[in-house]
Every structure is written in structure tokens, then in C-alpha cells.
Amino acid sequence: MDEKGKFIVFGGIDGCGKTTQIKRVSERIRGMGYEVYVTREHTRDGAAGQLIEEVVNHKKNLNPLALQLTFVADRVDHVSRQINPAIEGGKIVITDRYYESTPVYAPPEFRDILLKLNQDLVRRPDLTIILDLEPEVAVERLKKSRDEETIFEKKENLEMCRRAYGWFIEKSGDECVKVDGSGSEEEVTTRIMEEIKRREII
């Protein structure tokens, strides 16, 4: 492996299986002899991340654009405190969401501005994996796993965000791949690992 590590991002609508697949993929990569650092956004230990947590769980209100700018602030802190040191230390960093989610969940008229802002401020990933799943399937998964929905989890929001992920893949200029999130956990993991190896991330 290179002296420096690599940076893999998992994105996709809520309920697409990111958390499950990150756990499985990180275990596979560790089994190949790599050190893996797993993290997620938003953070829960930073000041900006704590505000986001309250907003998405209906405890505080914030203008939609202001909320996405708070995500950017949290991300800058996250990268400096956790992601960059892990990569510089030679680890494979895997994060559950990153800047792909900011333009996707923002009002459409601000997408281009927010994408450029993020790419100007923080490290770009080596690979962004977008898990693609029908919103109807995602909603059923979410109903089974959560007692209350966040502000992002209504079906119409998921449909809009799924389309917006296509916009991100086309516009970002980043190394991205859309992976079918349907089927068994093992089938999805196999698809993801094939893409990671094909792009020589590991």
C-alpha cells in the first residue's frame, strides 16, 4: 500500500444499506491486511455536529441552506480532526456520507455553489460509492429500524435525493460509482468490493 492511506465515501438515500455495507466492507478490507478507520457524517462530537443532530431530529429549526452550511462547517472540522490524520497515517478511511450529501439534500438552486464550496475546502475522496435503491424499499427498511423518521426520510424526499445523486455523479468530477443496493447483503458487498478492486483503491 502507498505510504498514505486512501479515502472511500459511501453515499445514498436513507435506508439504502450504507451502515450495513460499511461494516461488511471494512471487515473485508481489514482481512486483507489493511488498517481501516470508519467514521460518519454528521459528527456527533463536534459543536456543529451536535447542532445538526438537534435539527434533523426536530428539536431545533434552521433554514435549509443554513443547515447545509452547518454540515460544511462540521465537515471541515471532521476532516482536520479525524480524516486527514488517519489517511496520513496510512489507513483506509471509510466514511458514511461526506460532501456528496450536501448538494443532494440542499435546495436545488444552491447545489452548484455548495459542491464548489466543499471541493474548495476539504479533501476529495479517492472513491465515492453511491448505493442505489428504490425509495419504496428504503422506506420499508427505515420503518423496521427506526422509531421516528428524521426530516429527510419522507418518501418524496428520498425520491428527490435519489435523482440528485445522479446529478452529483455527473457534475462532481470525482471518482464515483453507482452500485445496485438491492439483493442480499452478500451480493451488495461483492459488487462493492469488485468496484474498489477494479479502481485499485486497495
Secondary structure, DSSP 8 states (H G I E B T S, - for coil): --SS-EEEEEE-STTSSHHHHHHHHHHHHHHTT--EEEEESS-SSSHHHHHHHHHHTTSS---HHHHHHHHHHHHHHHIIIIIHHHHHTT-EEEEE--TTHHHHHS-GGGHHHHHHHHHHHS---SEEEEEE--HHHHHHHHHHH-SS--TT-SHHHHHHHHHHHHHHHHHS-S-EEEEE--S-HHHHHHHHHHHHHHTT--
